[in-house]
């Protein structure tokens, strides 16, 4: 049980997630048979951007695999999103700064190594170290000593976090540099997964075939083709795989994946293409899900480019936002499976969890005349044209980017004001973003890591945060986030986060487009298909046959 003194303001968000996902229909029994526990299913997928190190994966495709091969101290309930103890026997605290963690006994990695307190501490130290250049290093930023192992500038002066101490085979302590009342609820994020000694003893070999402690093992992976995962019979958890494994097949076009599903060459598509939304119910005869998810689609800006970070550019950004007819696009392109965004979080949180319908104000309303006026007052479009960057391989992005550009062009009375700027693959797109090579706005869909308002704001807009791809920075925003994280009262913490979100609004740090549902279609072979609140298939619960 979690320490009784731990603040529980996260519970509001998790409870709302339960209500939101329940109304979407959840999973499907589809006959509800026992299935063949040894049968393998196939599912659509895309190559991850990086090798599957837990602290170096912060995108959806790699995250799907980590969720299958790793289990951490916490796990987010696949129905409600609530943070529940997994490998944590208990996490105690009396002051929201110092935590004592007890790891459950009997857990092993699939290579037979025991999972110990050291497995977590070593993994976290590795993830935090500047030398290892892990994309999720920022998640360790609240642990004391982070400024020494991952300084903002210069060389690191320590190899381990001073705030982590192994005190026994199954116990370790965490000391944070400031109060963070909901820190334990973040520990289900993959960056906090444990790592076996094999990872450190032969890193090159481990990267080729990652070894974890989850219900599946990686059997093989051919980039651009397929990753095969198989059930680990020795898995000690109560969420064992109900099938024999999953073949994740790489597709660079989700329309092709849907065609393969219809032809019987694929079992599961977890991203139904926009072009098929009109027909999917009839095509699949009920084997289709469309459920609320903690996902928002936005347009980010490269604030490292002076053209987007100069006096007047805020008016240009707001003008572009007001030039986008969100309702028309979500109705026609997405067949009402998206909802126009009016803030920077998600309705999945609910009002008690921090969602504020209408927070964006007129900045998210379609007002073409005002849009044209603001763009002009802000000095016009940089270079005379906006080029919206997106990856062309998955997600039906071309259709909606073209629609957004048509809306902007119409509002500004200039048929060349906006064009799409496709990048071939998701991995190439992400690499271009992380290399800070974007020159115009680019799509930045966000899938929550855990159901807290903090997760929709801090990782995306806090200075130097892990997923702050536009490199926006604002001292007032940072200050409010720090205050909110230190607050132990639920209502006060959420109110402070909402104040921080207003800073995002007032600067139009990113353009919110729409909230996204999770969608999936599957073959007659499958039953018990469900999407979790993160819109990821609950692979271990799917039955085959």
C-alpha positions as CSV (number, residue, x, y, z in Angstrom):
1,X,0.0,0.0,0.0
2,X,1.2,3.5,-0.7
3,X,2.3,5.6,2.2
4,X,-0.7,7.2,3.9
5,X,1.0,10.5,4.1
6,X,1.4,10.8,0.3
7,X,-0.8,13.5,-1.2
8,X,-3.6,12.1,-3.4
9,X,-4.5,15.0,-5.7
10,X,-3.7,12.6,-8.7
11,X,-6.7,10.5,-7.8
12,X,-9.1,13.1,-9.2
13,X,-7.6,12.7,-12.7
14,X,-7.5,8.9,-12.5
15,X,-11.1,8.8,-11.4
16,X,-12.2,11.0,-14.2
17,X,-10.3,8.8,-16.6
18,X,-12.4,5.9,-15.5
19,X,-15.6,7.8,-16.2
20,X,-14.4,9.0,-19.6
21,X,-13.2,5.6,-20.8
22,X,-16.2,3.8,-19.6
23,X,-18.6,5.9,-21.7
24,X,-16.6,5.0,-24.8
25,X,-17.4,1.3,-24.6
26,X,-14.0,0.0,-23.4
27,X,-13.1,-3.3,-25.0
28,X,-15.1,-6.0,-26.7
29,X,-15.8,-9.6,-25.8
30,X,-16.4,-10.5,-29.4
31,X,-17.6,-13.9,-28.4
32,X,-15.5,-13.9,-25.2
33,X,-14.0,-17.4,-25.8
34,X,-11.0,-18.7,-24.0
35,X,-8.9,-18.5,-27.1
36,X,-5.7,-20.3,-27.9
37,X,-3.1,-19.2,-25.4
38,X,-0.3,-20.2,-27.8
39,X,-1.6,-18.5,-30.9
40,X,0.2,-15.4,-32.2
41,X,-1.6,-12.3,-33.5
42,X,-0.3,-9.7,-35.9
43,X,-0.6,-5.9,-35.4
44,X,0.3,-2.8,-37.4
45,X,3.3,-0.8,-36.1
46,X,6.0,1.7,-37.1
47,X,9.7,1.5,-36.5
48,X,10.7,3.3,-33.3
49,X,12.9,6.3,-33.5
50,X,15.6,5.0,-31.1
51,X,16.9,1.7,-29.7
52,X,14.5,0.4,-27.0
53,X,16.3,1.7,-23.9
54,X,13.5,2.7,-21.4
55,X,15.1,6.1,-20.7
56,X,15.6,6.8,-24.4
57,X,12.1,6.1,-25.8
58,X,9.6,9.0,-25.7
59,X,7.4,8.2,-28.8
60,X,4.4,5.9,-29.3
61,X,5.8,3.1,-31.4
62,X,8.7,2.3,-29.1
63,X,6.5,2.9,-26.1
64,X,4.2,0.1,-27.3
65,X,7.0,-2.4,-27.1
66,X,8.4,-1.2,-23.7
67,X,4.9,-1.7,-22.3
68,X,5.0,-5.3,-23.4
69,X,8.5,-6.2,-22.2
70,X,8.9,-4.1,-19.0
71,X,7.1,-3.7,-15.7
72,X,8.0,-0.9,-13.3
73,X,7.2,0.1,-9.7
74,X,3.8,1.3,-10.9
75,X,1.5,0.4,-13.8
76,X,-1.4,2.4,-15.1
77,X,-4.6,0.5,-15.0
78,X,-5.6,-0.4,-18.6
79,X,-9.2,0.6,-18.0
80,X,-8.9,3.7,-15.7
81,X,-5.4,4.9,-16.1
82,X,-5.0,5.0,-12.3
83,X,-1.4,4.4,-11.1
84,X,-1.3,1.1,-9.2
85,X,1.5,-0.7,-7.5
86,X,3.2,-3.2,-9.7
87,X,6.7,-4.1,-8.5
88,X,6.3,-1.7,-5.7
89,X,5.3,-3.4,-2.5
90,X,5.0,0.0,-1.0
91,X,6.3,3.6,-1.4
92,X,6.4,5.5,1.9
93,X,6.9,9.2,2.5
94,X,6.2,11.7,5.3
95,X,7.1,14.9,3.5
96,X,6.7,14.4,-0.3
97,X,10.5,14.8,-0.6
98,X,12.0,11.7,0.9
99,X,10.6,8.3,-0.3
100,X,11.3,4.8,0.8
101,X,10.6,2.1,-1.8
102,X,10.2,-1.6,-1.1
103,X,10.4,-3.8,-4.2
104,X,8.2,-7.0,-4.3
105,X,10.0,-10.3,-4.0
106,X,10.0,-13.0,-6.6
107,X,10.4,-10.9,-9.7
108,X,12.9,-11.7,-12.4
109,X,14.0,-10.6,-15.8
110,X,13.4,-13.0,-18.6
111,X,17.1,-14.0,-18.6
112,X,16.7,-15.2,-15.0
113,X,18.3,-12.3,-13.2
114,X,16.4,-11.2,-10.1
115,X,14.8,-7.7,-10.1
116,X,16.3,-5.9,-7.1
117,X,16.5,-2.4,-5.7
118,X,19.8,-2.1,-7.5
119,X,18.1,-2.9,-10.8
120,X,16.1,0.3,-10.4
121,X,18.9,2.5,-9.0
122,X,21.3,1.5,-11.7
123,X,18.8,2.1,-14.4
124,X,17.8,5.5,-13.1
125,X,21.4,6.6,-12.8
126,X,22.1,5.5,-16.3
127,X,19.0,7.3,-17.6
128,X,19.9,10.5,-15.8
129,X,23.6,10.6,-16.9
130,X,24.5,13.3,-19.5
131,X,27.1,10.9,-20.9
132,X,24.4,8.5,-22.0
133,X,22.3,11.2,-23.8
134,X,18.9,9.6,-22.9
135,X,15.9,11.5,-24.2
136,X,14.0,10.9,-21.0
137,X,16.7,12.0,-18.7
138,X,14.6,15.0,-17.7
139,X,12.2,12.7,-15.8
140,X,14.9,12.2,-13.2
141,X,15.3,15.9,-12.8
142,X,13.6,16.1,-9.4
143,X,16.0,13.6,-7.8
144,X,18.7,15.2,-5.7
145,X,22.0,15.4,-7.6
146,X,20.6,15.6,-11.1
147,X,22.4,19.0,-11.6
148,X,25.7,17.1,-11.1
149,X,25.0,14.1,-13.4
150,X,23.2,16.2,-16.0
151,X,24.2,19.8,-15.8
152,X,22.6,22.4,-18.1
153,X,26.1,23.2,-19.4
154,X,29.6,21.9,-19.0
155,X,30.7,18.4,-18.0
156,X,28.9,16.2,-15.4
157,X,30.7,16.1,-12.1
158,X,29.1,12.9,-10.7
159,X,28.1,9.6,-12.2
160,X,25.3,8.8,-9.8
161,X,22.3,10.6,-8.3
162,X,23.1,11.5,-4.7
163,X,19.3,11.2,-4.0
164,X,19.3,7.5,-4.7
165,X,20.5,5.0,-2.0
166,X,20.2,1.2,-2.1
167,X,19.5,0.2,1.5
168,X,18.8,-3.5,1.0
169,X,18.2,-6.1,-1.6
170,X,14.6,-4.9,-2.0
171,X,14.7,-1.4,-0.6
172,X,16.0,1.9,-1.7
173,X,15.4,5.6,-0.9
174,X,14.8,8.6,-3.1
175,X,15.5,12.1,-2.0
176,X,14.0,14.9,-4.2
177,X,15.4,18.4,-4.6
178,X,12.0,19.8,-3.8
179,X,8.6,18.6,-2.8
180,X,6.7,16.6,-5.6
181,X,3.6,15.2,-4.1
182,X,2.6,13.0,-7.0
183,X,6.1,11.7,-7.8
184,X,5.1,8.1,-7.0
185,X,2.4,8.2,-9.6
186,X,4.9,9.1,-12.3
187,X,6.8,5.8,-11.7
188,X,4.8,3.8,-14.2
189,X,6.4,5.7,-17.0
190,X,8.8,3.5,-19.0
191,X,11.8,5.7,-18.2
192,X,11.6,4.4,-14.6
193,X,11.8,0.7,-15.6
194,X,14.5,-1.5,-14.0
195,X,17.4,-2.9,-16.1
196,X,19.2,-6.2,-15.7
197,X,23.0,-6.4,-15.2
198,X,23.2,-7.8,-18.8
199,X,22.3,-4.2,-20.0
200,X,25.5,-2.9,-18.5
201,X,27.7,-5.9,-19.0
202,X,27.2,-6.1,-22.8
203,X,25.2,-3.0,-23.9
204,X,25.7,-3.6,-27.6
205,X,24.2,-7.2,-27.3
206,X,21.3,-6.0,-25.2
207,X,20.4,-3.3,-27.6
208,X,20.1,-5.8,-30.4
209,X,17.8,-8.0,-28.4
210,X,16.4,-6.1,-25.3
211,X,15.7,-8.2,-22.1
212,X,13.0,-7.0,-19.8
213,X,10.7,-8.3,-17.0
214,X,7.3,-8.0,-18.7
215,X,4.9,-10.6,-20.0
216,X,6.6,-10.7,-23.5
217,X,10.1,-11.3,-24.8
218,X,11.5,-10.0,-28.0
219,X,12.2,-12.9,-30.3
220,X,13.5,-11.0,-33.3
221,X,13.4,-7.6,-35.0
222,X,14.1,-6.6,-38.6
223,X,13.9,-2.9,-39.1
224,X,11.4,-1.8,-41.7
225,X,9.7,-5.2,-41.6
226,X,8.7,-6.8,-38.3
227,X,9.3,-7.3,-34.6
228,X,8.3,-10.6,-33.1
229,X,7.4,-10.8,-29.5
230,X,6.5,-14.1,-27.7
231,X,4.8,-14.8,-24.4
232,X,7.3,-15.3,-21.5
233,X,6.1,-18.4,-19.7
234,X,8.1,-17.5,-16.6
235,X,6.4,-14.1,-16.1
236,X,5.4,-13.8,-12.4
237,X,2.8,-11.0,-12.7
238,X,-1.0,-11.4,-12.6
239,X,-1.3,-9.7,-16.1
240,X,0.1,-12.7,-18.0
241,X,-0.3,-12.8,-21.8
242,X,-3.5,-14.5,-22.9
243,X,-2.0,-15.2,-26.3
244,X,1.2,-16.8,-27.6
245,X,2.7,-13.5,-28.8
246,X,2.5,-10.5,-31.1
247,X,4.1,-9.9,-34.5
248,X,4.4,-6.1,-34.9
249,X,4.4,-5.5,-38.7
250,X,5.9,-2.2,-40.0
251,X,3.7,-0.1,-42.2
252,X,4.6,3.2,-43.7
253,X,1.0,3.8,-44.8
254,X,-1.9,3.0,-42.5
255,X,-4.2,2.6,-45.5
256,X,-2.1,-0.3,-46.5
257,X,-2.4,-1.8,-43.0
258,X,-6.2,-1.4,-43.2
259,X,-6.2,-3.1,-46.7
260,X,-4.2,-6.0,-45.2
261,X,-6.7,-6.3,-42.3
262,X,-9.6,-6.5,-44.8
263,X,-7.7,-9.1,-46.8
264,X,-7.0,-11.3,-43.8
265,X,-3.2,-10.6,-43.8
266,X,-3.3,-8.6,-40.5
267,X,-5.2,-9.1,-37.2
268,X,-5.1,-5.7,-35.7
269,X,-4.9,-2.1,-36.8
270,X,-4.7,0.5,-33.9
271,X,-4.8,3.6,-36.1
272,X,-7.8,3.4,-38.5
273,X,-7.0,5.7,-41.4
274,X,-9.2,8.8,-41.9
275,X,-10.2,7.7,-45.4
276,X,-11.8,4.5,-44.0
277,X,-13.7,6.0,-41.1
278,X,-16.9,6.3,-43.2
279,X,-16.8,2.6,-43.9
280,X,-15.1,0.9,-40.9
281,X,-18.2,-0.1,-39.0
282,X,-19.8,-1.8,-42.0
283,X,-16.4,-3.3,-43.2
284,X,-15.6,-4.9,-39.8
285,X,-19.2,-5.7,-38.7
286,X,-18.7,-4.5,-35.1
287,X,-15.0,-5.4,-34.7
288,X,-14.2,-1.7,-34.2
289,X,-13.4,0.5,-31.2
290,X,-13.5,4.3,-31.0
291,X,-12.8,5.4,-27.4
292,X,-11.7,8.6,-25.6
293,X,-8.0,8.8,-25.0
294,X,-5.5,11.2,-23.4
295,X,-4.3,12.5,-26.7
296,X,-4.1,16.0,-28.1
297,X,-2.9,17.1,-31.6
298,X,-1.1,20.4,-31.7
299,X,1.1,22.5,-34.0
300,X,4.5,23.4,-32.4
301,X,6.8,26.2,-33.4
302,X,10.6,26.2,-33.7
303,X,11.3,28.9,-31.1
304,X,15.0,28.4,-31.8
305,X,14.3,30.1,-35.1
306,X,14.3,33.9,-34.6
307,X,11.5,34.3,-37.1
308,X,9.1,32.6,-34.6
309,X,10.6,34.1,-31.5
310,X,10.6,37.8,-32.2
311,X,8.4,40.7,-31.3
312,X,5.0,40.3,-32.9
313,X,5.3,36.6,-33.6
314,X,2.8,35.8,-30.9
315,X,0.1,37.6,-32.9
316,X,1.1,35.6,-36.0
317,X,0.8,32.3,-34.1
318,X,-2.6,33.3,-32.7
319,X,-3.7,34.5,-36.1
320,X,-2.8,31.1,-37.6
321,X,-4.8,29.4,-34.9
322,X,-7.8,31.5,-35.6
323,X,-7.5,30.7,-39.3
324,X,-8.1,27.0,-38.7
325,X,-11.7,25.7,-39.0
326,X,-11.4,22.9,-36.4
327,X,-15.0,21.8,-36.5
328,X,-15.1,21.5,-40.3
329,X,-11.9,19.5,-40.3
330,X,-12.9,17.1,-37.5
331,X,-16.4,16.6,-39.0
332,X,-15.3,16.0,-42.6
333,X,-11.8,14.5,-42.4
334,X,-12.2,12.6,-39.1
335,X,-15.9,11.8,-39.2
336,X,-16.3,13.3,-35.8
337,X,-13.8,10.9,-34.2
338,X,-11.9,14.0,-33.1
339,X,-13.1,17.0,-31.0
340,X,-12.0,20.6,-31.6
341,X,-9.5,21.5,-28.8
342,X,-10.3,24.4,-26.5
343,X,-7.3,24.0,-24.2
344,X,-3.9,22.2,-24.1
345,X,-4.8,19.1,-22.0
346,X,-7.6,16.5,-22.6
347,X,-11.2,16.0,-21.6
348,X,-10.1,12.6,-20.2
349,X,-8.9,14.5,-17.2
350,X,-12.3,16.0,-16.5
351,X,-12.8,19.3,-14.7
352,X,-11.7,17.9,-11.4
353,X,-8.5,16.8,-13.0
354,X,-7.7,20.1,-14.5
355,X,-9.4,20.2,-17.9
356,X,-10.9,23.6,-18.7
357,X,-13.2,23.6,-21.7
358,X,-12.8,27.0,-23.4
359,X,-9.6,28.0,-21.8
360,X,-8.1,28.9,-25.2
361,X,-10.8,31.5,-25.8
362,X,-11.1,33.2,-29.1
363,X,-7.6,31.9,-30.0
364,X,-9.1,28.6,-30.9
365,X,-12.2,29.9,-32.6
366,X,-12.5,30.2,-36.4
367,X,-12.4,33.9,-37.1
368,X,-10.8,34.5,-40.5
369,X,-11.1,38.2,-40.5
370,X,-9.4,38.6,-37.1
371,X,-6.8,36.0,-38.2
372,X,-5.9,38.0,-41.2
373,X,-5.6,41.1,-39.1
374,X,-3.4,39.6,-36.4
375,X,-1.0,38.0,-38.9
376,X,-0.6,41.4,-40.6
377,X,-0.1,43.2,-37.3
378,X,2.5,40.6,-36.3
379,X,4.6,41.3,-39.3
380,X,3.3,38.7,-41.7
381,X,4.3,35.1,-42.2
382,X,8.0,34.4,-41.9
383,X,9.3,34.1,-45.5
384,X,5.8,34.8,-46.7
385,X,4.7,31.1,-46.3
386,X,4.0,28.6,-43.6
387,X,5.2,25.0,-44.2
388,X,3.7,22.6,-41.8
389,X,6.0,19.6,-41.1
390,X,4.6,16.1,-40.6
391,X,5.6,12.5,-41.0
392,X,4.0,11.0,-44.1
393,X,4.1,7.3,-43.1
394,X,1.4,7.0,-40.5
395,X,-1.6,8.7,-39.0
396,X,-3.4,10.2,-42.0
397,X,-1.5,13.4,-41.5
398,X,-1.4,14.5,-45.1
399,X,-5.2,14.8,-45.2
400,X,-5.6,17.0,-42.1
401,X,-2.5,19.0,-42.8
402,X,-3.8,19.8,-46.3
403,X,-7.2,20.7,-44.8
404,X,-5.5,23.0,-42.2
405,X,-3.5,24.7,-45.0
406,X,-6.6,25.2,-47.1
407,X,-8.4,26.8,-44.1
408,X,-5.4,29.1,-43.5
409,X,-5.2,30.0,-47.2
410,X,-8.8,30.8,-47.3
411,X,-8.7,32.9,-44.2
412,X,-5.7,34.9,-45.4
413,X,-6.9,35.2,-49.0
414,X,-3.6,33.7,-50.2
415,X,-3.6,30.3,-51.8
416,X,0.2,30.0,-51.2
417,X,0.2,31.1,-47.5
418,X,0.4,27.5,-46.2
419,X,1.6,24.2,-47.6
420,X,2.4,20.8,-46.1
421,X,6.0,19.8,-45.6
422,X,6.1,15.9,-45.5
423,X,9.0,13.9,-44.1
424,X,9.1,10.3,-45.2
425,X,9.1,8.3,-42.0
426,X,8.2,8.9,-38.4
427,X,11.8,8.2,-37.3
428,X,13.2,10.7,-39.8
429,X,10.7,13.3,-38.8
430,X,11.6,12.9,-35.1
431,X,15.3,13.0,-35.9
432,X,14.8,16.3,-37.7
433,X,12.9,17.7,-34.8
434,X,15.5,16.7,-32.2
435,X,18.3,18.1,-34.4
436,X,16.4,21.4,-34.3
437,X,16.1,21.6,-38.1
438,X,12.5,22.7,-38.3
439,X,11.9,26.1,-39.9
440,X,8.1,26.2,-39.6
441,X,5.3,24.8,-37.5
442,X,5.1,21.0,-37.2
443,X,2.7,18.5,-35.9
444,X,3.2,17.5,-32.2
445,X,0.6,15.0,-31.1
446,X,0.9,14.3,-27.4
447,X,-0.2,11.0,-25.8
448,X,-0.2,11.3,-22.0
449,X,2.3,9.3,-20.0
450,X,0.1,9.3,-17.0
451,X,-3.4,10.9,-16.4
452,X,-2.3,14.2,-14.6
453,X,-2.6,17.7,-15.9
454,X,1.1,18.1,-15.1
455,X,1.9,15.6,-17.8
456,X,0.2,17.7,-20.5
457,X,2.1,20.8,-19.5
458,X,5.5,20.2,-17.9
459,X,7.1,17.8,-20.4
460,X,6.0,19.9,-23.3
461,X,6.5,23.6,-22.2
462,X,8.9,23.7,-19.3
463,X,12.3,25.0,-20.1
464,X,14.5,22.3,-21.5
465,X,11.9,19.6,-20.8
466,X,12.2,16.2,-22.5
467,X,9.5,16.7,-25.0
468,X,9.7,20.5,-25.4
469,X,10.4,20.1,-29.1
470,X,9.9,23.7,-29.9
471,X,12.3,24.8,-27.2
472,X,9.8,27.4,-25.8
473,X,10.8,28.9,-22.5
474,X,9.0,31.2,-20.1
475,X,10.0,31.9,-16.5
476,X,6.4,32.6,-15.3
477,X,5.3,29.2,-16.6
478,X,8.2,27.4,-15.0
479,X,7.6,29.1,-11.7
480,X,3.9,28.1,-11.6
481,X,4.7,24.5,-12.5
482,X,7.3,24.3,-9.6
483,X,4.7,25.7,-7.2
484,X,2.1,23.3,-8.4
485,X,4.4,20.3,-8.0
486,X,5.2,21.4,-4.4
487,X,1.5,21.7,-3.5
488,X,0.0,18.8,-1.5
489,X,-3.6,20.1,-1.7
490,X,-5.4,18.7,-4.8
491,X,-7.5,21.8,-5.7
492,X,-4.6,24.2,-5.1
493,X,-2.2,22.1,-7.2
494,X,-4.6,21.9,-10.1
495,X,-5.4,25.6,-9.9
496,X,-1.7,26.4,-10.2
497,X,-1.3,24.2,-13.2
498,X,-4.2,25.9,-14.8
499,X,-2.6,29.3,-14.2
500,X,0.5,27.9,-15.9
501,X,-1.6,26.8,-18.8
502,X,-2.9,30.3,-19.2
503,X,0.7,31.4,-19.7
504,X,0.9,28.9,-22.6
505,X,-2.4,30.4,-23.9
506,X,-1.3,34.0,-23.7
507,X,1.8,33.3,-25.6
508,X,0.2,30.7,-28.0
509,X,3.2,28.5,-27.3
510,X,1.6,25.9,-29.5
511,X,-1.6,25.7,-31.4
512,X,-4.1,23.2,-30.0
513,X,-6.0,21.5,-32.8
514,X,-8.2,18.6,-31.5
515,X,-8.6,15.9,-28.9
516,X,-8.1,12.5,-30.4
517,X,-9.9,9.2,-29.7
518,X,-8.2,5.9,-29.9
519,X,-9.4,3.6,-32.7
520,X,-8.8,0.0,-33.6
521,X,-10.2,-2.6,-36.0
522,X,-9.5,-6.3,-35.8
523,X,-10.0,-9.6,-37.6
524,X,-12.4,-12.4,-36.7
525,X,-9.6,-14.3,-35.1
526,X,-9.4,-11.9,-32.1
527,X,-11.5,-11.3,-29.1
528,X,-11.2,-9.3,-25.9
529,X,-9.7,-6.4,-27.8
530,X,-9.4,-3.1,-25.8
531,X,-7.5,0.2,-25.9
532,X,-6.1,1.7,-22.7
533,X,-6.6,5.4,-21.9
534,X,-3.4,6.0,-23.8
535,X,-5.0,4.6,-27.0
536,X,-2.5,1.6,-27.0
537,X,-3.9,-1.9,-27.4
538,X,-3.9,-4.0,-24.3
539,X,-2.0,-6.7,-26.1
540,X,-1.6,-9.1,-23.1
541,X,-5.4,-9.4,-22.8
542,X,-6.2,-10.1,-26.4
543,X,-7.3,-13.7,-27.2
544,X,-6.8,-15.5,-30.4
545,X,-9.0,-18.1,-32.0
